């Protein structure tokens, strides 16, 4: 699993078997599309919100899941949405800076 821009996530197969399974079972991921150009499944927003269910579905057929990029810090079960949409935030103002 690899994050793209914003809160978008791709499922990139780690093996030929994984690629065949993803193509044959694309219907399990409503709104997802197979990207021939990138060789992966581009998940829909709904699937990304429930990414833990996607992970469960993939591991239930004994395929491995690896997390890349911002997803490396994810535990695989907690809500992932805030981790994905979190951008670089400016440092909070110090108390004495806010008083000036």
C-alpha positions as MATLAB code, in Angstrom:
seq = 'XXXXXXXXXXXXXXXXXXXXXXXXXXXXXXXXXXXXXXXXXXXXXXXXXXXXXXXXXXXXXXXXXXXXXXXXXXXXXXXXXXXXXXXXXXXXXXXXXXXX';
ca = [
       0.000    0.000    0.000;
       1.414    3.305   -1.067;
      -0.057    6.762   -0.449;
      -0.344    9.204   -3.305;
      -1.271   12.863   -3.051;
      -3.571   13.832   -0.211;
      -5.611   10.907    1.049;
      -5.312    8.663   -2.001;
      -3.875    5.161   -1.671;
      -2.701    2.625   -4.250;
      -2.545   -1.141   -3.867;
       0.577   -2.247   -5.673;
       0.939   -6.017   -5.985;
       4.097   -7.477   -4.453;
       3.918  -10.612   -6.567;
       2.391  -11.959   -9.753;
      -0.107  -13.920   -7.639;
      -1.078  -10.737   -5.799;
      -1.584   -8.891   -9.076;
      -3.820  -11.650  -10.442;
      -5.860  -11.674   -7.225;
      -6.296   -7.891   -7.230;
      -7.451   -7.858  -10.864;
      -9.848  -10.778  -10.341;
     -11.267   -9.327   -7.116;
     -11.498   -5.654   -8.013;
     -15.252   -5.859   -7.377;
     -14.439   -6.142   -3.636;
     -13.261   -2.524   -3.731;
     -16.213   -0.375   -4.909;
     -15.092    2.624   -6.910;
     -11.509    1.374   -7.258;
      -9.922    1.184  -10.688;
      -7.021   -0.805  -12.106;
      -4.367    1.549  -13.464;
      -2.636   -0.186  -16.369;
      -0.131    2.639  -16.575;
       0.958    2.311  -12.929;
       0.206   -1.416  -12.512;
      -1.866   -1.000   -9.361;
      -5.330   -0.561   -7.919;
      -6.237    3.050   -7.186;
      -8.581    2.881   -4.208;
     -11.690    5.016   -3.909;
     -12.146    7.456   -1.029;
     -14.561    5.053    0.693;
     -12.026    2.241    0.633;
      -9.335    4.534    2.004;
     -11.587    5.576    4.892;
     -12.052    1.877    5.731;
      -8.486    0.873    4.852;
      -8.338   -1.528    7.782;
     -11.075   -3.589    6.072;
      -9.078   -3.605    2.828;
      -6.053   -4.912    4.750;
      -8.215   -7.565    6.408;
      -9.633   -8.673    3.043;
      -6.177   -8.995    1.489;
      -4.594  -10.826    4.424;
      -7.558  -13.216    4.638;
      -6.391  -14.791    1.355;
      -2.849  -15.049    2.718;
      -1.363  -12.207    0.691;
       1.228  -10.012    2.376;
       0.697   -6.299    2.897;
       3.494   -3.745    3.155;
       3.018   -0.094    3.983;
       5.072    2.609    2.291;
       5.509    6.345    2.779;
       3.191    7.944    5.328;
       1.500    4.585    5.873;
       4.648    3.133    7.475;
       3.581    4.633   10.818;
       0.114    3.098   10.597;
      -0.731    0.093   12.778;
      -3.090   -1.437   10.192;
      -6.213   -1.150   12.343;
      -6.721    2.418   13.584;
      -8.409    5.090   11.441;
      -5.922    6.089    8.751;
      -7.709    9.129    7.324;
      -6.120   11.725    9.598;
      -2.644   10.279    9.001;
      -3.089   10.641    5.242;
      -4.591   14.128    5.142;
      -2.213   15.565    7.701;
      -0.040   18.080    5.895;
       2.877   20.078    7.025;
       1.561   22.409    9.666;
       3.259   25.558   10.710;
       4.749   25.477   14.174;
       2.330   26.746   16.846;
       2.903   30.218   18.193;
       4.719   30.524   21.459;
       2.816   32.223   24.272;
       4.981   35.372   24.256;
       4.792   35.610   20.430;
       0.994   35.514   20.586;
       0.973   38.313   23.175;
       2.916   40.709   20.888;
];
